[in-house]
């Protein structure tokens, strides 16, 4: 919230971010396979407080106005979200002026334990500011099949390949992409690979340092 104040109005060509939000699990504890141990710990910790990180108390209404301010007219914003928080996020985004464009589904090739059906996908809310703009690869389906990461640097780390699809579709080379909640920098590496300029912000120093190292290595 402090850093984004230094970004001029309408200077960003694309925003892609995995923002913090409240997590409520399905409460499943019957996870027999050893390979699901990380999922078990995730469920136990988040079901108590709804918090996976120390810094996820920020509300959608706090950062969306700044995102809208810095984004250029006729540009896109992609926000990773789950089904439970989708409605609130969309409502708050439309309050500040964003226009609904699409909901994309990331089919991630694995499933999170849950007693109400296993969660095998995540959602990406696609919005625009101002006039409509076509994506660059108009044959792209709205179900993106990209395998999840097995050994993650960050609990909610997204595959570089997945971010590359979004960045390539909604920006051009040498344009500037912003990620306000960059975690360990997958979006930054995607920008590096696609010859985009990148601004990434992360409040957790541990994850910020990992992101910086990964981006510097072009990992």
N, CA, C and O of each residue as an XYZ file, in Angstrom:
876
protein
N       0.820     -1.205      0.000
C       0.000      0.000      0.000
C       0.855      1.256      0.000
O       0.420      2.308     -0.468
N       2.071      1.149      0.524
C       2.973      2.301      0.498
C       3.678      2.423     -0.843
O       3.761      3.514     -1.408
N       4.184      1.309     -1.353
C       4.946      1.344     -2.594
C       4.111      1.757     -3.792
O       4.591      2.473     -4.671
N       2.873      1.311     -3.832
C       2.053      1.587     -5.015
C       1.730      3.069     -5.152
O       1.376      3.530     -6.237
N       1.849      3.808     -4.072
C       1.623      5.251     -4.140
C       2.654      5.953     -5.026
O       2.403      7.048     -5.529
N       3.809      5.320     -5.212
C       4.863      5.905     -6.043
C       4.669      5.623     -7.526
O       5.397      6.163     -8.359
N       3.689      4.780     -7.864
C       3.449      4.444     -9.267
C       2.485      5.470     -9.866
O       1.407      5.693     -9.315
N       2.854      6.092    -10.974
C       1.993      7.127    -11.583
C       0.659      6.562    -12.065
O       0.535      5.365    -12.324
N      -0.324      7.429    -12.179
C      -1.633      7.041    -12.706
C      -1.492      6.459    -14.116
O      -0.699      6.939    -14.926
N      -2.266      5.433    -14.383
C      -2.369      4.819    -15.711
C      -1.002      4.596    -16.371
O      -0.778      4.991    -17.515
N      -0.101      3.958    -15.628
C       1.244      3.676    -16.150
C       1.508      2.170    -16.282
O       2.570      1.769    -16.757
N       0.551      1.340    -15.866
C       0.725     -0.109    -15.879
C      -0.114     -0.725    -16.999
O      -1.282     -0.377    -17.175
N       0.492     -1.644    -17.753
C      -0.187     -2.254    -18.905
C      -0.982     -3.503    -18.536
O      -1.914     -3.880    -19.247
N      -0.622     -4.140    -17.439
C      -1.303     -5.364    -17.013
C      -1.029     -5.597    -15.538
O       0.086     -5.386    -15.059
N      -2.065     -6.039    -14.820
C      -1.885     -6.478    -13.435
C      -2.251     -7.951    -13.361
O      -3.302     -8.364    -13.851
N      -1.389     -8.731    -12.754
C      -1.672    -10.137    -12.482
C      -1.237    -10.398    -11.052
O      -0.092    -10.123    -10.694
N      -2.139    -10.927    -10.226
C      -1.780    -11.081     -8.820
C      -2.597    -12.161     -8.139
O      -3.730    -12.445     -8.527
N      -2.011    -12.748     -7.134
C      -2.658    -13.767     -6.295
C      -2.829    -13.136     -4.921
O      -1.984    -13.295     -4.040
N      -3.921    -12.425     -4.753
C      -4.115    -11.599     -3.556
C      -4.464    -12.455     -2.340
O      -4.973    -13.565     -2.497
N      -4.200    -11.957     -1.131
C      -4.596    -12.680      0.078
C      -6.104    -12.615      0.282
O      -6.744    -11.607     -0.019
N      -6.656    -13.702      0.796
C      -8.083    -13.732      1.126
C      -8.318    -14.778      2.199
O      -7.475    -15.645      2.430
N      -9.464    -14.691      2.850
C      -9.797    -15.597      3.937
C     -10.028    -17.002      3.390
O     -10.708    -17.187      2.381
N      -9.451    -17.985      4.075
C      -9.551    -19.373      3.635
C     -10.411    -20.163      4.615
O     -10.188    -20.122      5.825
N     -11.396    -20.882      4.080
C     -12.190    -21.813      4.874
C     -12.125    -23.159      4.185
O     -12.498    -23.278      3.018
N     -11.650    -24.184      4.900
C     -11.491    -25.491      4.286
C     -12.739    -26.329      4.485
O     -13.654    -25.956      5.219
N     -12.752    -27.463      3.817
C     -13.868    -28.393      3.949
C     -13.797    -29.256      5.182
O     -14.707    -30.041      5.448
N     -12.718    -29.119      5.943
C     -12.626    -29.829      7.204
C     -12.295    -31.305      7.076
O     -12.567    -32.068      8.003
N     -11.728    -31.729      5.978
C     -11.421    -33.145      5.790
C     -10.159    -33.508      6.563
O      -9.130    -32.851      6.405
N     -10.223    -34.540      7.391
C      -9.042    -34.987      8.129
C      -8.641    -36.411      7.776
O      -7.612    -36.897      8.245
N      -9.428    -37.073      6.969
C      -9.135    -38.451      6.581
C      -8.299    -38.458      5.311
O      -8.822    -38.646      4.213
N      -7.005    -38.252      5.469
C      -6.085    -38.177      4.340
C      -5.037    -39.264      4.530
O      -4.016    -39.017      5.172
N      -5.257    -40.446      3.999
C      -4.429    -41.583      4.329
C      -3.038    -41.598      3.723
O      -2.114    -42.130      4.338
N      -2.860    -41.034      2.547
C      -1.594    -41.161      1.848
C      -0.532    -40.228      2.418
O      -0.811    -39.078      2.759
N       0.682    -40.742      2.512
C       1.787    -39.933      3.009
C       2.028    -38.721      2.122
O       2.448    -37.668      2.601
N       1.765    -38.868      0.842
C       2.000    -37.774     -0.102
C       1.107    -36.578      0.165
O       1.358    -35.483     -0.338
N       0.048    -36.790      0.968
C      -0.892    -35.705      1.260
C      -0.575    -35.013      2.579
O      -1.384    -34.222      3.064
N       0.591    -35.294      3.174
C       0.911    -34.733      4.478
C       0.927    -33.211      4.465
O       0.444    -32.584      5.407
N       1.472    -32.610      3.418
C       1.493    -31.154      3.346
C       0.086    -30.590      3.295
O      -0.189    -29.541      3.878
N      -0.808    -31.284      2.596
C      -2.195    -30.840      2.518
C      -2.844    -30.935      3.895
O      -3.655    -30.083      4.259
N      -2.489    -31.972      4.667
C      -3.055    -32.139      6.006
C      -2.664    -30.961      6.907
O      -3.505    -30.396      7.606
N      -1.379    -30.603      6.878
C      -0.904    -29.476      7.686
C      -1.596    -28.188      7.263
O      -2.012    -27.391      8.104
N      -1.718    -27.986      5.939
C      -2.396    -26.804      5.399
C      -3.814    -26.707      5.945
O      -4.235    -25.641      6.394
N      -4.551    -27.808      5.911
C      -5.935    -27.815      6.364
C      -6.036    -27.543      7.858
O      -6.903    -26.788      8.297
N      -5.158    -28.152      8.634
C      -5.209    -27.969     10.078
C      -4.940    -26.521     10.475
O      -5.604    -25.979     11.358
N      -3.970    -25.904      9.823
C      -3.602    -24.542     10.178
C      -4.638    -23.529      9.714
O      -5.010    -22.633     10.471
N      -5.107    -23.662      8.478
C      -6.012    -22.654      7.942
C      -7.426    -22.793      8.475
O      -8.145    -21.797      8.549
N      -7.851    -23.993      8.848
C      -9.211    -24.169      9.344
C      -9.402    -23.517     10.708
O     -10.531    -23.227     11.104
N      -8.312    -23.285     11.427
C      -8.392    -22.657     12.740
C      -8.650    -21.157     12.631
O      -9.474    -20.608     13.362
N      -7.955    -20.511     11.733
C      -7.982    -19.046     11.682
C      -8.404    -18.471     10.342
O      -8.744    -17.291     10.254
N      -8.386    -19.290      9.299
C      -8.644    -18.769      7.962
C      -7.444    -18.037      7.398
O      -7.539    -17.406      6.345
N      -6.297    -18.115      8.099
C      -5.103    -17.405      7.671
C      -3.990    -18.388      7.343
O      -3.683    -19.280      8.134
N      -3.394    -18.218      6.181
C      -2.245    -19.019      5.808
C      -0.959    -18.219      5.973
O       0.121    -18.800      6.084
N      -1.064    -16.884      5.990
C       0.100    -16.016      6.091
C      -0.094    -15.016      7.224
O      -1.203    -14.824      7.722
N       1.008    -14.384      7.620
C       0.938    -13.379      8.682
C       0.363    -12.058      8.198
O      -0.047    -11.224      9.005
N       0.331    -11.863      6.888
C      -0.027    -10.549      6.352
C      -1.229    -10.606      5.417
O      -1.270     -9.871      4.430
N      -2.205    -11.460      5.704
C      -3.321    -11.550      4.755
C      -4.606    -10.934      5.298
O      -5.705    -11.366      4.949
N      -4.464     -9.924      6.150
C      -5.643     -9.248      6.693
C      -6.127     -8.105      5.813
O      -7.172     -7.521      6.099
N      -5.415     -7.774      4.772
C      -5.813     -6.680      3.892
C      -7.109     -7.039      3.168
O      -7.289     -8.171      2.717
N      -7.999     -6.069      3.066
C      -9.289     -6.288      2.414
C      -9.189     -5.918      0.927
O      -8.341     -5.120      0.528
N     -10.070     -6.515      0.123
C     -10.108     -6.196     -1.302
C     -10.309     -4.694     -1.519
O      -9.721     -4.097     -2.421
N     -11.141     -4.106     -0.682
C     -11.492     -2.692     -0.832
C     -10.316     -1.763     -0.554
O     -10.366     -0.587     -0.914
N      -9.265     -2.265      0.077
C      -8.111     -1.435      0.395
C      -7.173     -1.274     -0.801
O      -6.626     -0.193     -1.020
N      -6.987     -2.347     -1.577
C      -5.987     -2.278     -2.646
C      -6.569     -2.124     -4.047
O      -5.875     -1.663     -4.953
N      -7.815     -2.496     -4.235
C      -8.402     -2.404     -5.575
C      -8.450     -0.968     -6.131
O      -8.207     -0.780     -7.323
N      -8.754      0.041     -5.313
C      -8.739      1.413     -5.865
C      -7.369      1.814     -6.413
O      -7.284      2.492     -7.437
N      -6.306      1.402     -5.737
C      -4.965      1.727     -6.217
C      -4.630      0.948     -7.486
O      -3.974      1.471     -8.387
N      -5.079     -0.292     -7.553
C      -4.868     -1.071     -8.772
C      -5.558     -0.410     -9.952
O      -5.001     -0.332    -11.046
N      -6.764      0.061     -9.724
C      -7.521      0.730    -10.789
C      -6.817      2.019    -11.215
O      -6.755      2.328    -12.405
N      -6.292      2.764    -10.259
C      -5.642      4.042    -10.549
C      -4.427      3.862    -11.447
O      -4.245      4.622    -12.398
N      -3.599      2.873    -11.161
C      -2.330      2.750    -11.888
C      -2.477      2.035    -13.230
O      -1.602      2.149    -14.088
N      -3.572      1.302    -13.419
C      -3.749      0.539    -14.657
C      -4.192      1.455    -15.794
O      -5.015      2.350    -15.600
N      -3.644      1.224    -16.967
C      -4.015      2.015    -18.143
C      -5.429      1.676    -18.603
O      -5.916      0.566    -18.391
N      -6.077      2.648    -19.232
C      -7.397      2.410    -19.812
C      -7.280      1.366    -20.924
O      -6.329      1.381    -21.706
N      -8.246      0.471    -20.983
C      -8.222     -0.565    -22.002
C      -7.259     -1.697    -21.682
O      -6.754     -2.364    -22.584
N      -7.004     -1.911    -20.392
C      -6.059     -2.957    -19.972
C      -6.742     -3.958    -19.048
O      -7.826     -3.702    -18.523
N      -6.086     -5.104    -18.859
C      -6.660     -6.197    -18.082
C      -6.005     -6.352    -16.712
O      -4.865     -5.943    -16.492
N      -6.755     -6.948    -15.812
C      -6.233     -7.379    -14.521
C      -6.720     -8.795    -14.279
O      -7.904     -9.085    -14.447
N      -5.807     -9.684    -13.881
C      -6.130    -11.065    -13.536
C      -5.888    -11.261    -12.046
O      -4.822    -10.923    -11.533
N      -6.886    -11.810    -11.352
C      -6.764    -12.021     -9.913
C      -7.107    -13.473     -9.595
O      -8.217    -13.926     -9.872
N      -6.157    -14.198     -9.014
C      -6.421    -15.563     -8.568
C      -7.336    -15.517     -7.343
O      -7.137    -14.702     -6.442
N      -8.332    -16.392     -7.319
C      -9.320    -16.346     -6.238
C      -9.972    -17.727     -6.102
O      -9.891    -18.548     -7.016
N     -10.610    -17.975     -4.969
C     -11.372    -19.218     -4.830
C     -12.860    -18.913     -4.922
O     -13.261    -17.749     -4.923
N     -13.676    -19.953     -4.999
C     -15.112    -19.777     -5.216
C     -15.775    -19.029     -4.068
O     -16.685    -18.232     -4.294
N     -15.334    -19.274     -2.849
C     -15.966    -18.662     -1.685
C     -15.812    -17.147     -1.656
O     -16.702    -16.438     -1.186
N     -14.693    -16.654     -2.154
C     -14.415    -15.216     -2.101
C     -14.653    -14.491     -3.427
O     -14.472    -13.277     -3.522
N     -15.056    -15.244     -4.440
C     -15.224    -14.652     -5.774
C     -16.253    -13.522     -5.779
O     -15.997    -12.453     -6.331
N     -17.412    -13.754     -5.167
C     -18.490    -12.772     -5.204
C     -18.063    -11.451     -4.588
O     -18.289    -10.390     -5.171
N     -17.447    -11.508     -3.412
C     -17.007    -10.282     -2.745
C     -15.955     -9.550     -3.569
O     -16.005     -8.329     -3.713
N     -14.996    -10.312     -4.112
C     -13.944     -9.691     -4.923
C     -14.532     -8.991     -6.133
O     -14.158     -7.856     -6.429
N     -15.444     -9.643     -6.839
C     -16.028     -9.044     -8.032
C     -16.839     -7.799     -7.683
O     -16.773     -6.794     -8.392
N     -17.592     -7.861     -6.608
C     -18.393     -6.704     -6.196
C     -17.503     -5.516     -5.849
O     -17.781     -4.389     -6.258
N     -16.442     -5.764     -5.102
C     -15.543     -4.674     -4.712
C     -14.800     -4.121     -5.924
O     -14.549     -2.918     -5.999
N     -14.450     -4.985     -6.868
C     -13.753     -4.536     -8.074
C     -14.652     -3.656     -8.929
O     -14.205     -2.648     -9.475
N     -15.908     -4.033     -9.044
C     -16.843     -3.252     -9.859
C     -17.176     -1.914     -9.191
O     -17.496     -0.945     -9.879
N     -17.105     -1.854     -7.874
C     -17.344     -0.595     -7.166
C     -16.326      0.467     -7.553
O     -16.666      1.647     -7.644
N     -15.079      0.060     -7.783
C     -14.043      1.049     -8.112
C     -13.966      1.327     -9.605
O     -13.228      2.217    -10.029
N     -14.721      0.574    -10.413
C     -14.775      0.875    -11.840
C     -14.374     -0.243    -12.778
O     -14.555     -0.117    -13.989
N     -13.833     -1.337    -12.255
C     -13.460     -2.454    -13.122
C     -14.706     -3.079    -13.741
O     -15.785     -3.069    -13.148
N     -14.539     -3.619    -14.935
C     -15.628     -4.262    -15.670
C     -15.321     -5.753    -15.784
O     -14.208     -6.144    -16.138
N     -16.314     -6.572    -15.483
C     -16.136     -8.023    -15.585
C     -15.859     -8.426    -17.028
O     -16.530     -7.964    -17.951
N     -14.856     -9.300    -17.216
C     -14.522     -9.781    -18.547
C     -14.711    -11.295    -18.673
O     -15.295    -11.773    -19.645
N     -14.218    -12.040    -17.693
C     -14.319    -13.494    -17.797
C     -13.903    -14.142    -16.478
O     -13.285    -13.503    -15.627
N     -14.244    -15.398    -16.326
C     -13.714    -16.227    -15.251
C     -12.971    -17.381    -15.910
O     -13.548    -18.143    -16.686
N     -11.702    -17.500    -15.596
C     -10.890    -18.581    -16.122
C     -10.739    -19.662    -15.049
O     -10.725    -19.375    -13.852
N     -10.631    -20.883    -15.497
C     -10.446    -22.006    -14.597
C      -9.051    -22.578    -14.802
O      -8.670    -22.930    -15.918
N      -8.297    -22.668    -13.719
C      -7.011    -23.345    -13.760
C      -7.216    -24.774    -13.282
O      -7.428    -25.015    -12.094
N      -7.152    -25.722    -14.214
C      -7.217    -27.140    -13.871
C      -5.798    -27.576    -13.545
O      -4.952    -27.680    -14.433
N      -5.540    -27.833    -12.259
C      -4.162    -27.918    -11.799
C      -3.578    -29.323    -11.698
O      -2.432    -29.486    -11.277
N      -4.350    -30.337    -12.077
C      -3.781    -31.673    -12.153
C      -3.623    -32.383    -10.836
O      -3.194    -33.537    -10.808
N      -3.957    -31.724     -9.736
C      -3.993    -32.380     -8.430
C      -5.225    -31.879     -7.692
O      -5.918    -30.987     -8.181
N      -5.504    -32.434     -6.534
C      -6.721    -32.060     -5.810
C      -6.423    -31.833     -4.341
O      -5.662    -32.584     -3.731
N      -7.028    -30.786     -3.768
C      -6.901    -30.498     -2.359
C      -7.959    -31.268     -1.587
O      -9.134    -31.210     -1.952
N      -7.592    -31.984     -0.541
C      -8.577    -32.756      0.231
C      -9.716    -31.883      0.740
O      -9.496    -30.772      1.222
N     -10.923    -32.398      0.626
C     -12.111    -31.656      1.047
C     -13.260    -32.655      1.164
O     -13.364    -33.567      0.344
N     -14.116    -32.501      2.160
C     -15.223    -33.445      2.338
C     -16.419    -33.127      1.452
O     -17.391    -33.881      1.435
N     -16.360    -32.019      0.714
C     -17.474    -31.616     -0.156
C     -17.131    -31.747     -1.637
O     -17.690    -30.991     -2.432
N     -16.300    -32.604     -2.038
C     -15.702    -32.794     -3.360
C     -14.271    -32.253     -3.324
O     -14.008    -31.173     -2.794
N     -13.382    -33.010     -3.886
C     -11.983    -32.593     -3.934
C     -11.828    -31.361     -4.825
O     -12.412    -31.283     -5.906
N     -11.044    -30.418     -4.361
C     -10.818    -29.194     -5.127
C      -9.706    -29.418     -6.142
O      -8.534    -29.504     -5.777
N     -10.070    -29.511     -7.401
C      -9.100    -29.798     -8.461
C      -8.859    -28.597     -9.367
O      -8.225    -28.731    -10.414
N      -9.355    -27.430     -8.979
C      -9.175    -26.251     -9.825
C      -9.097    -25.002     -8.960
O      -9.456    -25.019     -7.782
N      -8.625    -23.927     -9.562
C      -8.696    -22.595     -8.967
C      -9.271    -21.651    -10.007
O      -9.274    -21.949    -11.202
N      -9.756    -20.515     -9.544
C     -10.400    -19.550    -10.434
C      -9.508    -18.324    -10.625
O      -8.733    -17.949     -9.745
N      -9.640    -17.723    -11.783
C      -8.939    -16.473    -12.074
C      -9.975    -15.481    -12.588
O     -10.567    -15.684    -13.649
N     -10.190    -14.420    -11.841
C     -11.141    -13.391    -12.250
C     -10.442    -12.426    -13.197
O      -9.444    -11.800    -12.838
N     -10.970    -12.313    -14.398
C     -10.418    -11.404    -15.401
C     -11.318    -10.182    -15.510
O     -12.511    -10.298    -15.791
N     -10.735     -9.017    -15.285
C     -11.453     -7.751    -15.355
C     -10.734     -6.823    -16.325
O      -9.591     -7.066    -16.709
N     -11.417     -5.773    -16.706
C     -10.766     -4.772    -17.538
C     -11.061     -3.382    -16.984
O     -12.015     -3.179    -16.233
N     -10.224     -2.444    -17.374
C     -10.462     -1.038    -17.071
C     -10.815     -0.336    -18.367
O     -10.030     -0.341    -19.315
N     -11.988      0.265    -18.410
C     -12.374      1.021    -19.595
C     -12.792      0.147    -20.756
O     -13.457     -0.873    -20.573
N     -12.401      0.549    -21.943
C     -12.847     -0.110    -23.172
C     -12.320     -1.534    -23.262
O     -11.276     -1.863    -22.699
N     -13.056     -2.366    -23.976
C     -12.679     -3.766    -24.141
C     -11.446     -3.902    -25.033
O     -11.235     -3.112    -25.954
N     -10.639     -4.919    -24.739
C      -9.456     -5.203    -25.544
C      -9.361     -6.711    -25.740
O      -9.470     -7.474    -24.780
N      -9.162     -7.136    -26.972
C      -9.003     -8.560    -27.256
C      -7.720     -9.086    -26.639
O      -6.759     -8.339    -26.457
N      -7.705    -10.375    -26.318
C      -6.462    -11.001    -25.928
C      -5.650    -11.294    -27.191
O      -6.195    -11.320    -28.294
N      -4.373    -11.508    -27.025
C      -3.500    -11.692    -28.184
C      -3.691    -13.040    -28.865
O      -3.639    -13.137    -30.091
N      -3.911    -14.072    -28.069
C      -4.110    -15.413    -28.624
C      -5.573    -15.795    -28.424
O      -5.926    -16.436    -27.434
N      -6.412    -15.399    -29.365
C      -7.856    -15.528    -29.170
C      -8.369    -16.963    -29.238
O      -9.558    -17.206    -29.030
N      -7.490    -17.908    -29.525
C      -7.885    -19.306    -29.507
C      -7.701    -19.966    -28.152
O      -7.962    -21.159    -28.001
N      -7.249    -19.194    -27.160
C      -7.018    -19.754    -25.822
C      -8.335    -20.116    -25.153
O      -9.264    -19.308    -25.125
N      -8.419    -21.327    -24.614
C      -9.629    -21.760    -23.910
C      -9.655    -21.168    -22.502
O      -8.618    -20.811    -21.942
N     -10.873    -21.071    -21.938
C     -10.972    -20.496    -20.590
C     -10.723    -21.525    -19.491
O     -10.808    -21.199    -18.307
N     -10.417    -22.764    -19.873
C      -9.941    -23.764    -18.925
C      -8.467    -24.003    -19.240
O      -8.122    -24.536    -20.295
N      -7.615    -23.604    -18.319
C      -6.171    -23.678    -18.524
C      -5.625    -24.896    -17.786
O      -5.627    -24.940    -16.556
N      -5.165    -25.872    -18.539
C      -4.674    -27.116    -17.951
C      -3.155    -27.043    -17.804
O      -2.407    -27.263    -18.756
N      -2.727    -26.730    -16.592
C      -1.301    -26.617    -16.287
C      -1.060    -27.337    -14.961
O      -1.708    -27.017    -13.964
N      -0.160    -28.281    -14.933
C       0.088    -29.041    -13.708
C       0.615    -28.149    -12.591
O       1.428    -27.252    -12.818
N       0.139    -28.414    -11.396
C       0.585    -27.679    -10.222
C       2.043    -28.006     -9.913
O       2.596    -28.982    -10.418
N       2.648    -27.178     -9.080
C       4.039    -27.360     -8.682
C       4.103    -28.349     -7.523
O       3.314    -28.259     -6.582
N       5.027    -29.279     -7.588
C       5.154    -30.271     -6.513
C       5.956    -29.723     -5.329
O       5.503    -29.785     -4.186
N       7.126    -29.198     -5.601
C       7.988    -28.670     -4.538
C       7.962    -27.144     -4.588
O       8.690    -26.519     -5.358
N       7.116    -26.566     -3.758
C       6.874    -25.127     -3.820
C       7.786    -24.338     -2.891
O       8.164    -24.807     -1.817
N       8.129    -23.132     -3.323
C       8.829    -22.175     -2.468
C       7.853    -21.412     -1.583
O       8.248    -20.795     -0.594
N       6.580    -21.460     -1.945
C       5.530    -20.660     -1.311
C       4.256    -21.498     -1.336
O       3.986    -22.155     -2.341
N       3.458    -21.498     -0.254
C       2.282    -22.383     -0.197
C       1.288    -22.219     -1.336
O       0.632    -23.185     -1.727
N       1.166    -20.997     -1.881
C       0.210    -20.774     -2.973
C       0.917    -20.395     -4.272
O       0.339    -19.714     -5.119
N       2.151    -20.829     -4.430
C       2.930    -20.522     -5.633
C       2.250    -21.052     -6.889
O       1.765    -22.183     -6.916
N       2.221    -20.230     -7.916
C       1.598    -20.609     -9.181
C       2.673    -20.979    -10.216
O       3.769    -20.419    -10.196
N       2.364    -21.910    -11.108
C       3.326    -22.294    -12.146
C       3.689    -21.115    -13.047
O       2.831    -20.309    -13.405
N       4.946    -21.026    -13.402
C       5.391    -19.973    -14.317
C       4.637    -20.071    -15.630
O       4.225    -19.055    -16.190
N       4.454    -21.284    -16.123
C       3.762    -21.499    -17.397
C       2.357    -20.919    -17.375
O       1.902    -20.365    -18.376
N       1.666    -21.038    -16.248
C       0.309    -20.506    -16.132
C       0.324    -18.987    -16.223
O      -0.481    -18.395    -16.943
N       1.235    -18.358    -15.494
C       1.345    -16.900    -15.557
C       1.744    -16.428    -16.958
O       1.305    -15.368    -17.406
N       2.569    -17.209    -17.642
C       2.986    -16.829    -18.988
C       1.796    -16.754    -19.946
O       1.752    -15.881    -20.814
N       0.839    -17.658    -19.792
C      -0.340    -17.639    -20.669
C      -1.087    -16.316    -20.516
O      -1.467    -15.690    -21.505
N      -1.294    -15.899    -19.273
C      -2.041    -14.670    -19.004
C      -1.262    -13.435    -19.460
O      -1.824    -12.526    -20.070
N       0.010    -13.416    -19.161
C       0.836    -12.259    -19.512
C       0.982    -12.120    -21.017
O       0.907    -11.015    -21.554
N       1.188    -13.238    -21.697
C       1.335    -13.194    -23.150
C       0.043    -12.764    -23.834
O       0.082    -12.111    -24.876
N      -1.093    -13.122    -23.260
C      -2.378    -12.788    -23.868
C      -2.794    -11.337    -23.654
O      -3.543    -10.793    -24.466
N      -2.332    -10.703    -22.591
C      -2.852     -9.374    -22.249
C      -1.793     -8.284    -22.176
O      -2.032     -7.222    -21.601
N      -0.627     -8.539    -22.756
C       0.398     -7.495    -22.818
C       1.304     -7.757    -24.018
O       1.228     -8.800    -24.668
N       2.152     -6.788    -24.285
C       3.103     -6.907    -25.389
C       4.515     -6.778    -24.838
O       4.715     -6.344    -23.704
N       5.487     -7.157    -25.650
C       6.882     -7.034    -25.233
C       7.198     -5.589    -24.848
O       6.733     -4.639    -25.479
N       7.998     -5.456    -23.798
C       8.466     -4.170    -23.263
C       7.387     -3.391    -22.520
O       7.655     -2.295    -22.029
N       6.180     -3.928    -22.425
C       5.175     -3.290    -21.584
C       5.419     -3.674    -20.119
O       6.219     -4.561    -19.822
N       4.717     -2.992    -19.214
C       4.970     -3.157    -17.778
C       3.842     -3.904    -17.088
O       2.668     -3.551    -17.204
N       4.232     -4.942    -16.371
C       3.298     -5.782    -15.626
C       3.523     -5.568    -14.133
O       4.661     -5.498    -13.670
N       2.432     -5.466    -13.391
C       2.494     -5.261    -11.946
C       1.895     -6.453    -11.213
O       0.834     -6.954    -11.586
N       2.584     -6.904    -10.165
C       2.047     -7.898     -9.243
C       2.204     -7.343     -7.835
O       3.319     -7.217     -7.329
N       1.090     -7.016     -7.213
C       1.108     -6.374     -5.894
C       1.329     -7.360     -4.753
O       1.668     -6.961     -3.639
N       1.139     -8.635     -5.028
C       1.322     -9.685     -4.014
C       2.112    -10.817     -4.669
O       1.550    -11.870     -4.970
N       3.407    -10.607     -4.891
C       4.142    -11.477     -5.808
C       4.626    -12.775     -5.179
O       5.092    -13.655     -5.902
N       4.534    -12.928     -3.862
C       5.002    -14.173     -3.258
C       6.461    -14.408     -3.591
O       7.313    -13.575     -3.280
N       6.758    -15.541     -4.223
C       8.149    -15.859     -4.566
C       8.466    -15.588     -6.034
O       9.443    -16.115     -6.567
N       7.643    -14.766     -6.688
C       8.047    -14.178     -7.958
C       7.801    -14.959     -9.228
O       8.481    -14.720    -10.226
N       6.851    -15.887     -9.233
C       6.570    -16.632    -10.473
C       6.146    -15.701    -11.603
O       6.514    -15.916    -12.758
N       5.377    -14.670    -11.275
C       4.947    -13.723    -12.305
C       6.135    -12.937    -12.856
O       6.159    -12.586    -14.035
N       7.109    -12.664    -12.009
C       8.297    -11.946    -12.448
C       9.146    -12.766    -13.403
O       9.665    -12.244    -14.390
N       9.284    -14.043    -13.110
C      10.043    -14.931    -13.992
C       9.334    -15.066    -15.333
O       9.976    -15.097    -16.383
N       8.007    -15.146    -15.291
C       7.227    -15.207    -16.528
C       7.462    -13.955    -17.368
O       7.617    -14.041    -18.586
N       7.490    -12.798    -16.721
C       7.758    -11.548    -17.444
C       9.167    -11.546    -18.031
O       9.374    -11.107    -19.162
N      10.125    -12.036    -17.263
C      11.505    -12.139    -17.742
C      11.559    -13.000    -18.996
O      12.228    -12.652    -19.969
N      10.858    -14.116    -18.968
C      10.858    -15.038    -20.108
C      10.199    -14.431    -21.343
O      10.560    -14.760    -22.473
N       9.226    -13.541    -21.119
C       8.451    -12.978    -22.223
C       8.868    -11.555    -22.598
O       8.200    -10.899    -23.398
N       9.972    -11.081    -22.020
C      10.496     -9.749    -22.329
C       9.504     -8.647    -21.977
O       9.254     -7.737    -22.767
N       8.948     -8.752    -20.775
C       8.105     -7.683    -20.224
C       8.835     -7.008    -19.069
O       9.643     -7.636    -18.385
N       8.547     -5.734    -18.857
C       9.017     -5.050    -17.659
C       8.152     -5.492    -16.486
O       6.989     -5.854    -16.668
N       8.714     -5.463    -15.291
C       8.021     -6.061    -14.142
C       8.199     -5.220    -12.885
O       9.296     -4.760    -12.570
N       7.091     -5.031    -12.179
C       7.133     -4.449    -10.839
C       6.462     -5.451     -9.908
O       5.287     -5.771    -10.082
N       7.200     -5.944     -8.925
C       6.649     -6.902     -7.974
C       6.787     -6.394     -6.552
O       7.802     -5.801     -6.186
N       5.760     -6.630     -5.755
C       5.751     -6.191     -4.362
C       5.437     -7.387     -3.469
O       4.579     -8.206     -3.797
N       6.137     -7.483     -2.336
C       5.892     -8.558     -1.388
C       6.268     -8.088      0.014
O       7.400     -7.663      0.244
N       5.322     -8.164      0.953
C       5.546     -7.639      2.293
C       6.360     -8.582      3.167
O       7.013     -8.133      4.109
N       6.336     -9.884      2.874
C       7.063    -10.864      3.671
C       8.505    -10.926      3.177
O       8.758    -11.313      2.036
N       9.438    -10.547      4.029
C      10.840    -10.440      3.612
C      11.406    -11.782      3.147
O      12.206    -11.830      2.212
N      10.998    -12.853      3.790
C      11.480    -14.183      3.408
C      11.117    -14.483      1.955
O      11.972    -14.888      1.167
N       9.852    -14.283      1.608
C       9.416    -14.578      0.248
C       9.980    -13.579     -0.745
O      10.292    -13.934     -1.882
N      10.112    -12.326     -0.316
C      10.685    -11.316     -1.201
C      12.102    -11.697     -1.619
O      12.458    -11.592     -2.793
N      12.906    -12.139     -0.658
C      14.289    -12.512     -0.956
C      14.359    -13.710     -1.897
O      15.211    -13.760     -2.785
N      13.463    -14.671     -1.701
C      13.409    -15.819     -2.612
C      13.044    -15.352     -4.012
O      13.640    -15.786     -4.998
N      12.051    -14.455     -4.093
C      11.617    -13.936     -5.396
C      12.757    -13.222     -6.103
O      12.986    -13.440     -7.292
N      13.462    -12.381     -5.387
C      14.562    -11.629     -5.989
C      15.638    -12.566     -6.528
O      16.157    -12.363     -7.626
N      15.965    -13.586     -5.750
C      16.984    -14.542     -6.189
C      16.526    -15.319     -7.415
O      17.304    -15.538     -8.344
N      15.262    -15.735     -7.419
C      14.733    -16.505     -8.563
C      14.728    -15.652     -9.836
O      15.119    -16.120    -10.905
N      14.288    -14.408     -9.713
C      14.210    -13.532    -10.871
C      15.601    -13.203    -11.409
O      15.816    -13.157    -12.620
N      16.550    -12.974    -10.481
C      17.923    -12.676    -10.899
C      18.542    -13.859    -11.649
O      19.332    -13.684    -12.576
N      18.161    -15.071    -11.221
C      18.678    -16.273    -11.894
C      17.877    -16.596    -13.150
O      18.298    -17.428    -13.954
N      16.730    -15.950    -13.327
C      15.859    -16.264    -14.441
C      15.333    -17.681    -14.322
O      15.159    -18.378    -15.321
N      15.080    -18.100    -13.093
C      14.702    -19.493    -12.799
C      13.315    -19.844    -13.275
O      12.868    -20.977    -13.095
